[in-house]
């Protein structure tokens, strides 16, 4: 039987004590950069920052190959490095039973140890839904059952890291969940800050608060229709578990390439205000409004666990990165000396011997059905009906832009434009009047089981060969040759020391 209310209070206190215990082993990281070590070139970026005399005190590195990370660790010397993981889809029910999850855990543990990272940051989001694959993150269903399953999976993830990943100082990396961005829509039955509060009450994890992601919640949850931004931020932070925020991210926002006409459509079609249709865009400049929001966040009295504050700059031009980080350093340089005096509050509960089990078969099934509906809605196979879609009709209308414009663009362009990847195959398809729109339909035609570690580029290569075989079997040999060339080039780009 589930724990009683008093037992749950004891558990909550125990989880927070465990979080504080782990937090105290983590040094202050200060002002950093979250980077992809391939784009832009990390060595060039570090030289440019040194020349401007604004070196970051830590780098957060996105998942890549062990060889590339080992090279980065060697070049960094004694500098602090942290790890931004990928492929651990903890929002998904039943995922922890999959072989793919076990492979992803083993890979994450290896890469964390290479970097000697104090934490594993992972988006509380997914690119895999009940057999359907995506190139960019989808937020979870914001429901009580979803929050419970995320907490269960997060506890298990932390437990497995404790078993498989012992750092040189004897500690193990702390799991951090990052609040995801909204890309035009949100689905659920509870508020986003409440969702993360429920998770923090059931797991000893830390959190990453991304300021740009918070702006998209303001924009695409419908909140901007009812209140000014400063009031929204105040109310959001008061409900969000700010004492679990270990890292804050700031990145660019921009109108997506596929949506240059989105602003005019929204204004004309809905009559709302003139807020731009920005989404998370790491290559874009950081708008001033995000630093105004950050100033408000940093003044919150419950922000007592902050260890790092980073600009996310993967794919951004080096000159822009250096300019922004120089201004960032000047503005927030004294921050951590002030925050180091903040008090970390530990609840007055004795350590509790109770432990919660993993999600029940019933919970897994119920949430799995909800996520299957979610995936069917996103693919345009069914309409958004039910409690998950009833909170705000504004989000439903924005969902149509995601389904009809953004998602097809993602399949055809994200991580590599199909026409540039398969040049000859696409030319031959055009000669046969075969539209690439059919590839988008083919992509979502049927669910595929999760197998192996997640890599959207390689997945796209594999799927396109399958598509060509279906629509023009006589071109399969051409598509397979181009696919193998792409795989070889991809391996070389990620690990240039390997022979091709």
C-alpha positions as CSV (number, residue, x, y, z in Angstrom):
1,X,0.0,0.0,0.0
2,X,1.2,3.6,-0.7
3,X,2.8,5.6,2.2
4,X,0.5,7.6,4.4
5,X,0.6,11.4,4.5
6,X,2.9,11.5,7.5
7,X,5.2,8.9,5.9
8,X,5.3,10.9,2.7
9,X,6.3,14.0,4.7
10,X,9.1,12.0,6.3
11,X,10.1,10.8,2.8
12,X,10.1,14.3,1.4
13,X,12.4,15.5,4.3
14,X,14.7,12.5,3.7
15,X,14.9,13.2,0.0
16,X,15.8,16.9,0.7
17,X,18.4,15.9,3.2
18,X,19.9,13.5,0.6
19,X,20.0,16.3,-1.9
20,X,21.8,18.6,0.5
21,X,24.3,15.9,1.4
22,X,25.1,15.5,-2.3
23,X,25.1,19.2,-3.0
24,X,27.7,19.8,-0.3
25,X,30.3,17.8,-2.2
26,X,29.9,20.0,-5.3
27,X,32.2,23.0,-5.5
28,X,30.9,26.4,-6.7
29,X,31.4,26.4,-10.4
30,X,30.7,30.1,-11.1
31,X,30.1,31.5,-14.5
32,X,30.4,29.1,-17.4
33,X,29.5,28.1,-20.9
34,X,27.4,25.2,-22.1
35,X,29.1,24.1,-25.3
36,X,29.1,21.5,-28.1
37,X,32.8,20.8,-28.5
38,X,32.4,20.5,-32.3
39,X,30.5,23.7,-33.1
40,X,32.0,26.1,-32.7
41,X,35.5,24.7,-32.4
42,X,36.2,24.6,-28.7
43,X,40.0,25.3,-28.9
44,X,39.4,28.4,-31.0
45,X,36.7,29.6,-28.6
46,X,38.9,29.1,-25.6
47,X,41.7,31.1,-27.2
48,X,39.4,34.0,-28.0
49,X,38.0,34.1,-24.5
50,X,41.6,34.1,-23.1
51,X,42.5,37.0,-25.4
52,X,39.6,39.0,-24.1
53,X,40.6,38.0,-20.5
54,X,37.2,36.5,-19.8
55,X,37.8,32.8,-19.3
56,X,34.8,30.9,-18.0
57,X,35.3,29.1,-14.7
58,X,33.6,25.9,-16.1
59,X,32.4,24.4,-19.3
60,X,29.3,22.2,-19.6
61,X,29.8,19.8,-22.4
62,X,27.1,18.1,-24.5
63,X,27.2,14.3,-25.0
64,X,29.6,13.2,-27.7
65,X,32.1,10.4,-28.2
66,X,34.4,9.2,-25.4
67,X,37.5,10.0,-27.6
68,X,36.4,13.6,-28.1
69,X,35.5,14.1,-24.4
70,X,38.9,12.6,-23.3
71,X,40.6,15.1,-25.6
72,X,38.6,18.0,-24.1
73,X,39.4,16.8,-20.5
74,X,43.1,16.8,-21.4
75,X,43.1,20.2,-22.9
76,X,41.1,21.7,-20.0
77,X,43.7,20.7,-17.4
78,X,42.3,21.3,-13.9
79,X,39.4,23.4,-15.1
80,X,35.9,22.3,-14.1
81,X,33.9,20.4,-16.7
82,X,30.3,19.2,-16.4
83,X,28.1,17.0,-18.5
84,X,24.9,17.6,-20.4
85,X,23.4,14.1,-21.2
86,X,21.1,12.9,-23.9
87,X,19.0,9.8,-24.5
88,X,17.9,9.1,-21.0
89,X,14.2,9.5,-21.6
90,X,13.1,9.5,-17.9
91,X,9.7,11.1,-18.7
92,X,8.7,7.9,-20.4
93,X,6.9,5.1,-18.6
94,X,8.6,1.7,-18.7
95,X,11.8,3.2,-20.3
96,X,14.0,2.0,-17.5
97,X,13.2,-1.6,-18.4
98,X,14.6,-1.2,-22.0
99,X,17.9,-2.4,-23.2
100,X,18.5,1.0,-24.7
101,X,18.2,2.7,-21.3
102,X,20.8,0.4,-19.9
103,X,23.1,1.2,-22.8
104,X,22.5,5.0,-22.3
105,X,23.3,4.7,-18.6
106,X,26.5,2.9,-19.2
107,X,27.5,5.5,-21.8
108,X,26.6,8.4,-19.5
109,X,28.5,6.9,-16.6
110,X,31.6,6.5,-18.8
111,X,31.4,10.1,-20.1
112,X,30.8,11.5,-16.6
113,X,33.9,9.8,-15.3
114,X,36.0,11.0,-18.3
115,X,35.0,14.6,-17.6
116,X,35.0,14.1,-13.8
117,X,31.6,16.0,-13.8
118,X,29.9,16.9,-10.6
119,X,26.5,16.5,-12.2
120,X,24.5,15.0,-15.0
121,X,22.2,17.6,-16.5
122,X,19.4,16.1,-18.5
123,X,16.4,17.8,-20.1
124,X,13.2,16.7,-18.4
125,X,11.8,16.0,-21.9
126,X,12.1,13.4,-24.6
127,X,12.8,12.9,-28.3
128,X,11.1,9.5,-28.2
129,X,7.4,8.9,-27.7
130,X,5.9,5.4,-27.8
131,X,7.8,4.4,-30.9
132,X,8.0,7.8,-32.6
133,X,11.3,9.7,-32.9
134,X,11.9,13.5,-33.0
135,X,14.9,15.7,-33.5
136,X,14.1,18.3,-30.8
137,X,12.8,18.0,-27.3
138,X,9.2,17.5,-26.5
139,X,8.0,18.5,-23.0
140,X,6.5,15.8,-20.8
141,X,2.8,15.6,-20.1
142,X,2.3,17.9,-17.1
143,X,0.1,15.6,-15.1
144,X,0.4,14.2,-11.5
145,X,1.0,10.7,-12.7
146,X,3.6,11.9,-15.1
147,X,5.4,13.7,-12.3
148,X,5.3,10.6,-10.2
149,X,6.8,8.4,-13.0
150,X,9.6,11.0,-13.7
151,X,10.5,11.0,-9.9
152,X,10.6,7.2,-9.8
153,X,12.8,7.1,-12.9
154,X,15.0,9.8,-11.6
155,X,15.6,8.0,-8.3
156,X,16.5,4.9,-10.3
157,X,18.9,6.9,-12.5
158,X,20.6,8.3,-9.5
159,X,20.9,4.9,-7.9
160,X,22.5,3.5,-11.1
161,X,25.0,6.3,-11.3
162,X,25.9,5.7,-7.7
163,X,26.7,2.1,-8.7
164,X,28.5,2.7,-12.0
165,X,30.1,6.2,-11.7
166,X,32.5,6.9,-8.8
167,X,34.5,10.1,-9.3
168,X,38.1,10.7,-8.2
169,X,37.0,12.5,-5.0
170,X,34.7,9.6,-4.0
171,X,31.5,11.3,-4.9
172,X,29.0,10.4,-7.6
173,X,27.4,12.9,-10.0
174,X,24.2,14.5,-8.9
175,X,21.2,14.2,-11.3
176,X,19.9,17.5,-12.4
177,X,16.6,17.8,-14.4
178,X,16.3,20.8,-16.7
179,X,12.9,22.5,-17.2
180,X,12.3,22.1,-20.9
181,X,11.3,24.8,-23.4
182,X,7.9,25.0,-25.0
183,X,7.9,24.9,-28.8
184,X,4.5,26.5,-29.4
185,X,2.3,24.3,-27.1
186,X,1.9,22.6,-23.7
187,X,-0.2,19.6,-22.7
188,X,-1.2,18.7,-19.2
189,X,-3.5,19.1,-16.2
190,X,-1.2,20.9,-13.7
191,X,1.1,23.9,-13.7
192,X,4.7,23.4,-14.7
193,X,6.2,24.7,-11.4
194,X,3.9,22.4,-9.5
195,X,5.0,19.5,-11.7
196,X,8.7,20.1,-10.7
197,X,7.7,20.6,-7.0
198,X,6.1,17.2,-7.0
199,X,9.2,15.6,-8.5
200,X,11.5,17.3,-6.0
201,X,9.3,16.0,-3.1
202,X,9.8,12.4,-4.4
203,X,13.4,12.4,-5.5
204,X,16.8,13.9,-4.2
205,X,17.6,15.5,-7.6
206,X,18.7,19.0,-8.4
207,X,17.2,21.3,-11.1
208,X,18.4,23.5,-13.9
209,X,16.3,26.6,-14.6
210,X,16.7,27.8,-18.1
211,X,15.7,31.5,-18.4
212,X,14.8,31.2,-22.1
213,X,12.7,28.2,-21.5
214,X,10.9,30.1,-18.8
215,X,10.1,32.9,-21.4
216,X,8.6,30.3,-23.7
217,X,6.3,29.1,-20.9
218,X,5.2,32.7,-20.5
219,X,4.6,32.9,-24.3
220,X,3.0,29.6,-25.1
221,X,1.1,28.6,-22.0
222,X,-1.2,31.6,-22.5
223,X,0.1,33.4,-19.4
224,X,1.1,36.4,-21.5
225,X,-2.5,37.0,-22.2
226,X,-3.3,37.5,-18.5
227,X,-0.4,39.2,-16.8
228,X,2.8,41.1,-17.3
229,X,6.1,39.2,-17.5
230,X,7.4,40.3,-14.1
231,X,4.3,39.1,-12.3
232,X,4.4,35.8,-14.2
233,X,8.0,35.3,-13.2
234,X,7.2,36.1,-9.5
235,X,4.3,33.7,-9.4
236,X,6.1,31.0,-11.2
237,X,9.2,31.2,-8.9
238,X,7.1,31.2,-5.8
239,X,5.6,27.8,-6.8
240,X,8.8,26.3,-8.3
241,X,11.2,24.5,-6.0
242,X,13.9,27.2,-6.1
243,X,15.9,25.6,-3.3
244,X,16.7,22.7,-5.7
245,X,18.1,24.9,-8.5
246,X,21.8,24.0,-8.9
247,X,22.4,25.6,-12.3
248,X,20.8,28.4,-14.4
249,X,21.1,28.5,-18.2
250,X,20.7,31.5,-20.4
251,X,20.5,31.0,-24.2
252,X,19.2,32.9,-27.3
253,X,15.7,33.1,-28.5
254,X,14.6,33.5,-32.2
255,X,11.8,33.0,-34.6
256,X,12.5,29.6,-36.3
257,X,13.6,29.5,-39.9
258,X,10.4,27.7,-40.8
259,X,8.2,30.3,-39.1
260,X,9.1,33.7,-40.5
261,X,5.5,34.5,-41.1
262,X,4.3,33.1,-37.7
263,X,4.2,36.5,-35.9
264,X,1.9,38.1,-38.5
265,X,-0.3,35.0,-38.5
266,X,-0.7,35.1,-34.7
267,X,-1.4,38.8,-34.6
268,X,-3.9,38.7,-37.4
269,X,-5.5,35.4,-36.5
270,X,-5.8,35.6,-32.8
271,X,-5.6,39.3,-32.0
272,X,-3.1,38.8,-29.1
273,X,-0.3,41.1,-28.3
274,X,2.9,41.7,-30.3
275,X,5.1,39.3,-28.5
276,X,7.5,37.6,-31.0
277,X,7.1,33.9,-31.8
278,X,10.5,33.1,-30.3
279,X,11.6,29.6,-29.4
280,X,14.8,28.3,-27.9
281,X,17.7,29.0,-30.3
282,X,21.2,28.6,-29.0
283,X,22.8,30.1,-32.1
284,X,20.8,33.4,-31.7
285,X,21.7,36.5,-29.7
286,X,20.4,36.6,-26.1
287,X,17.6,39.2,-25.9
288,X,17.8,41.8,-23.1
289,X,14.5,40.6,-21.6
290,X,16.2,37.3,-20.5
291,X,18.8,39.2,-18.4
292,X,16.0,41.2,-16.9
293,X,14.3,38.0,-16.0
294,X,17.6,36.6,-14.6
295,X,18.0,39.6,-12.4
296,X,14.6,38.9,-10.9
297,X,15.4,35.2,-10.5
298,X,18.7,35.8,-8.7
299,X,16.9,37.9,-6.1
300,X,14.6,35.1,-5.1
301,X,15.1,34.3,-1.3
302,X,14.8,30.5,-1.9
303,X,17.7,30.3,-4.4
304,X,20.1,28.7,-1.9
305,X,21.7,25.9,-3.9
306,X,23.1,27.6,-7.0
307,X,26.5,26.3,-8.1
308,X,26.7,27.4,-11.7
309,X,25.3,30.0,-14.1
310,X,26.0,29.4,-17.8
311,X,25.4,30.7,-21.2
312,X,24.4,28.0,-23.7
313,X,26.3,28.8,-26.9
314,X,26.6,25.7,-29.0
315,X,26.4,26.6,-32.8
316,X,26.8,30.3,-32.0
317,X,29.6,32.4,-33.8
318,X,32.7,32.7,-31.7
319,X,32.8,36.5,-31.9
320,X,29.2,36.8,-30.6
321,X,29.9,34.3,-27.8
322,X,32.9,36.3,-26.6
323,X,31.1,39.6,-26.7
324,X,28.1,38.1,-24.7
325,X,30.2,36.3,-22.2
326,X,32.3,39.5,-21.5
327,X,29.2,41.4,-20.8
328,X,27.8,38.5,-18.8
329,X,30.9,38.3,-16.7
330,X,30.9,42.0,-15.9
331,X,27.3,41.9,-14.9
332,X,27.3,38.8,-12.8
333,X,30.9,38.4,-11.6
334,X,30.2,39.2,-7.9
335,X,27.1,36.9,-7.8
336,X,28.6,33.8,-6.2
337,X,30.3,35.6,-3.3
338,X,26.8,36.9,-2.3
339,X,25.0,33.5,-2.8
340,X,27.7,31.6,-0.9
341,X,26.3,33.3,2.3
342,X,22.8,32.0,1.6
343,X,21.4,29.4,4.0
344,X,20.6,25.9,2.9
345,X,17.5,24.9,4.8
346,X,17.2,21.3,5.8
347,X,13.7,20.1,6.9
348,X,13.3,19.0,10.5
349,X,12.7,15.4,9.7
350,X,14.7,12.3,10.8
351,X,16.2,10.2,8.1
352,X,13.5,7.8,7.0
353,X,14.0,4.1,6.2
354,X,11.0,4.0,3.9
355,X,11.6,3.8,0.2
356,X,9.2,4.1,-2.6
357,X,9.2,1.4,-5.3
358,X,9.2,1.9,-9.0
359,X,6.0,2.8,-10.8
360,X,3.3,0.2,-10.7
361,X,2.3,-1.8,-13.8
362,X,-1.0,0.1,-13.7
363,X,0.7,3.5,-13.6
364,X,3.0,2.6,-16.4
365,X,0.1,1.4,-18.6
366,X,-2.1,4.4,-17.9
367,X,0.7,6.9,-18.6
368,X,1.8,4.9,-21.6
369,X,-1.7,5.2,-23.1
370,X,-1.7,9.0,-22.4
371,X,1.7,9.3,-24.2
372,X,0.4,7.3,-27.1
373,X,-2.4,9.8,-27.5
374,X,0.2,12.6,-27.2
375,X,2.2,11.1,-30.0
376,X,-0.9,10.6,-32.2
377,X,-1.9,14.2,-31.7
378,X,1.6,15.5,-32.6
379,X,1.7,13.4,-35.8
380,X,-1.7,14.8,-36.8
381,X,-3.3,11.4,-36.6
382,X,-5.9,12.5,-34.1
383,X,-7.2,15.8,-32.7
384,X,-6.2,17.2,-29.3
385,X,-9.1,16.2,-27.1
386,X,-9.2,15.2,-23.4
387,X,-8.1,16.7,-20.1
388,X,-4.4,17.0,-21.2
389,X,-5.4,19.6,-23.8
390,X,-8.2,21.4,-21.9
391,X,-6.2,24.0,-19.9
392,X,-5.6,26.7,-22.5
393,X,-7.1,26.8,-26.0
394,X,-4.3,29.2,-27.1
395,X,-1.9,26.3,-26.9
396,X,-4.1,24.2,-29.1
397,X,-4.0,26.8,-31.9
398,X,-0.2,27.1,-31.5
399,X,0.0,23.3,-31.7
400,X,-1.3,23.4,-35.3
401,X,1.8,25.5,-36.3
402,X,4.0,22.8,-34.7
403,X,2.3,20.0,-36.5
404,X,2.0,21.6,-39.9
405,X,5.2,23.6,-40.2
406,X,7.8,23.0,-37.5
407,X,7.6,19.2,-37.3
408,X,7.9,18.6,-41.1
409,X,10.8,21.0,-41.2
410,X,12.4,19.1,-38.3
411,X,12.3,15.8,-40.2
412,X,13.6,17.3,-43.5
413,X,16.1,19.8,-42.1
414,X,17.1,19.3,-38.5
415,X,20.5,17.7,-38.0
416,X,21.1,17.8,-41.8
417,X,19.0,18.8,-44.8
418,X,17.9,15.7,-46.6
419,X,18.4,17.2,-50.0
420,X,22.0,18.0,-49.1
421,X,22.6,14.6,-47.5
422,X,21.2,12.5,-50.3
423,X,21.9,14.7,-53.3
424,X,21.7,12.1,-56.1
425,X,18.9,10.1,-54.5
426,X,16.8,13.3,-54.1
427,X,17.5,14.3,-57.7
428,X,16.4,10.9,-59.0
429,X,13.2,11.1,-56.8
430,X,12.4,14.5,-58.3
431,X,12.7,13.1,-61.8
432,X,10.1,10.5,-60.7
433,X,7.8,13.3,-59.2
434,X,8.3,11.8,-55.7
435,X,7.9,14.6,-53.1
436,X,10.0,14.6,-49.9
437,X,6.8,15.4,-48.1
438,X,6.2,11.7,-48.4
439,X,9.2,11.1,-46.2
440,X,7.5,13.0,-43.4
441,X,4.4,10.8,-43.7
442,X,6.7,7.7,-43.9
443,X,8.5,8.8,-40.7
444,X,5.4,8.7,-38.7
445,X,3.7,5.9,-40.5
446,X,4.2,3.4,-37.7
447,X,6.0,3.2,-34.3
448,X,9.4,1.6,-34.0
449,X,10.9,0.1,-30.9
450,X,13.7,1.9,-29.1
451,X,17.0,0.1,-29.7
452,X,20.5,1.3,-29.2
453,X,21.7,4.7,-28.2
454,X,19.8,7.7,-29.6
455,X,21.3,9.5,-32.6
456,X,18.9,11.5,-34.8
457,X,21.4,12.0,-37.7
458,X,22.1,8.3,-38.0
459,X,18.4,7.5,-37.6
460,X,17.5,9.9,-40.4
461,X,20.1,8.2,-42.7
462,X,18.6,4.8,-41.9
463,X,15.0,5.8,-42.4
464,X,15.7,7.6,-45.7
465,X,17.2,4.5,-47.2
466,X,14.0,2.6,-46.1
467,X,11.8,5.4,-47.7
468,X,13.7,5.2,-51.0
469,X,13.3,1.4,-51.1
470,X,9.6,1.8,-50.6
471,X,8.9,4.5,-53.2
472,X,11.6,3.8,-55.8
473,X,13.2,0.4,-55.2
474,X,15.4,0.8,-58.2
475,X,17.2,3.7,-56.4
476,X,18.0,1.7,-53.3
477,X,21.6,1.1,-54.3
478,X,22.2,4.8,-54.8
479,X,20.7,5.7,-51.4
480,X,22.7,3.0,-49.6
481,X,25.9,4.2,-51.2
482,X,25.2,7.8,-50.1
483,X,24.1,6.6,-46.7
484,X,27.5,4.8,-46.1
485,X,29.4,7.9,-47.2
486,X,27.4,10.0,-44.7
487,X,28.1,7.5,-41.9
488,X,31.8,7.6,-42.6
489,X,31.9,11.4,-42.7
490,X,29.9,11.5,-39.5
491,X,32.3,9.2,-37.7
492,X,35.3,11.3,-38.9
493,X,33.6,14.5,-37.8
494,X,33.1,13.2,-34.3
495,X,36.4,11.4,-34.0
496,X,38.8,12.8,-36.6
497,X,41.6,10.4,-35.5
498,X,39.7,7.4,-36.8
499,X,40.5,6.1,-40.3
500,X,37.8,6.5,-42.9
